[in-house]
Amino acid sequence: MDAKDLIARRVAQEIKPGMLVNLGIGLPSLVAGFVPASLGVFFQAENGVIGLGARPTEGMEDPHLTDAGGGFVSAVPGAASIDSAMSFGLIRGGHLDMTVLGGLQVDEAGHLANWKVPGKMVPGMGGAMDLVTGAARVIVAMQHTARGASKIVPRCTLPLTARRRVDLIVTDLAVIEPTEAGLVLRERAPGVSVEAILVATEANLILPGDIPEMTLV
């Protein structure tokens, strides 16, 4: 299975019926494709869309319907278009049940860095800081390493997105829960050993006992 699809499929299992969920740009946007419409979940993008559907098939894109990163999306029945002020009112007012964001680094304290790489031009932090602060639950969906370097580190060297501890990290190798005591390894990807995860992780991981494989529905 493609690594990004594996991550998105596992994150989708964290979404419960009736939730209002924000999906970040890039990998997190894939999650909508693995959530059954029968759950009645509404996905939100901070540019002012509630009711995002899966990515449209090639040739069926609507140039007027995009997520916050400019990627093409579809809309489910009952979807709404709102202005940016209302969209951020939902985020800052604590009305989001969950946000799923990509990450550049997460450290042993559960801090996320995902908006800036020093020396590189970026358009800004977007809604990331508001989302990490305002959503009821924050899940980081990212690949475990980048160019051979671990993205799960003892302490973030990149600028933090917020000082709040995120709730869950889902990578192509593992599911990790940040806690007061540190990072707890909860699950391993199919066919991946605990030893392989430890080798790929710069940060210390707490092993609570037998670590089960992810169940991918």
N, C-alpha and C positions, 0 to 999 in steps of 0.2 A: 504494500500500500504506500502511496505517496506520503512523505512525511507531513506535509501540510494538511492533507486530508485526514491523516491519523489524528493529528492534534485537534482539528476542527470537530471530528466525529466524537472524540472523547469530551471536549468542552460541551458539546451539545447535550450530553447526559446530565450536566449540572443545571440545565434550564427546566423549570417546572411550569405546569399549566398556568396560563393567565399572566405570566410575567411581562414587565416592560423592560427590555434589554437593549443596551447600547452596544453596537459592534464597531470597534475601531477599524481603521483602514488596513488594507493588506490582508494578511492571514486571518484575522478575526472575522472578516466579512464572509469567509467561507462557511462559518458556523450555521448561518441561516439555511443552507442547503441540506443540513442533516437534522433539522427540527421538524417533526410532522406538523402539518397545518392544523391537525385535530387538537393540538395542545392549546390553541388560541393565544399563542405568544405574539406580542407586537415588538418588532425590532425598530430601534430609533437611531437616527443619524443626526449629529448635532447641527448639520446644515439645515435641518427643518423638515425631516420626513419621519413619520411614524407609520410603521406597517411595511417595512422592507421585506421583500421576498428574496428568493435565491437569485443568483446571477442569471441574467437572460442568456439564452442560447445565441451563438454567433449569428448576426444578421437581424436579430430581434431587439437590438438595443434602442432605447429612447434617449436621445441626447439631452432631454429636459429632465431625466430622472437619474440622478447620480447620488452616491454617498458623499461623505465629507471629504474624501480624498479624490473625488472626481471619477471614481469607478462606476461603471454602469450597474444599475440594480433594477429589480422588478418591484412591483407593489402588489400587496394582497388585497382582497376585497375588504373595504372598511378603512383603508389607509388614508392618512391625512397629511396635508402639506401645511406647515406652520412657519411663522417667521423665526428668525434667529433668537430674538428676545424671549419668546415663549419656550423655545427649545432649551436655552440655557437656564431658564427659570425652572424647568423640569429637573435639570441636572443639579443645579445649585440648591434647589428646594428639597432635595432628598427624595424625589419621586421615582427614581430609577431603582428597580430591584437588583439589577446587575449590569456591570460593564465588562466587556471582553476586550483587552488591549494587547497590542504587540509589545515587545520589550527589547531593549538593547542590553540591559543588565538588571538582575535582581540580586540583592545581597542577603547576608545571613540574618539581617534584621527585618527582611521582607520589604525593603525599600526598592522602588522601581525607578529606573532611569530609562526613558524611552523617547525623549523629544529632541535631544541635541547631541551632536558629535562635535567636539571642539575642532575648529579649523575648517569645518564644512558649512556651506551656506544652507540654511533651512528657512522656510517661510515663517516659522513661529511654532509655538507649542500647541496651537490648535485648541482643542477642548480637553486635552489629556489631564491637565492639572485639575480642572473642574471635575472631571469624571472620577479620578482617583479619590478626590476629597468627598464628592457628593453621592456616589452610588452606594447602595446598601452592601453590595458584594462586588469585589474586584478580582477578576481572573486574568492572569497573564498567559497568553498563548504565544509561544515562540519556539524556535528551534533551540536545542540545548547548547550548541556551539556555533561559532562563526569563524570561518577560516582557521579551524583547528583550536580556537581559544574558547574556553568556557564562558558562557553568558551568566552563569550562576556563581557569584564571586563572594569573597569574605566581606568586602566593602566596595560599594559602587565608586568607580573612578570617573564616571560621567555625571553631569549635573542631574540631581534628583528631580523627578516629576512631582513628588509630594513626600511628606514625612510619614504618611499613613502606611501601616503595614498592609500589603495586599493579602487576599484571602487564599488564593490557590495559584500554583504555577503548573501549567500543562505543556510539556515539551514532547518531542518525538522519541524521547527515551524514558520519560518518567512523569509521574504526578507527585508534586512536592507541596506540602502545606507549611507555610510560614507560621510559627507559633512564638509565644513569649520565650520558650526555651531554645528556639532555633528552627532550622529547616528540617522537617520530618518527611522522609521518603515514604509515600503511601502506596504507590503502584509503580510497576515497571512496564514498559511497552512490550508487546508480544515478541518473544525470542531474545529479549535483552536481559542480561544478567545484572545482578546488583553490583558485581565487580566492575562491569563495563560502565555503569552509571557513575560509580565512585571515581573511576579514572577520568571521566569526561567532566567532572564537577570540581571546580576549584574550591568552592565553599565546603565547609563541614556539613555532613548530613547525619541526622539522627535516624538510626535504624530501629524501629519499634518491635522487631521480630521477623516473622515470615512476611515477605513482601509479595503480594499477589500480582499477577499480570493484569493489565487493563482489560476490561470487558468492553468490546466494541460492538455495539448493536447495529 
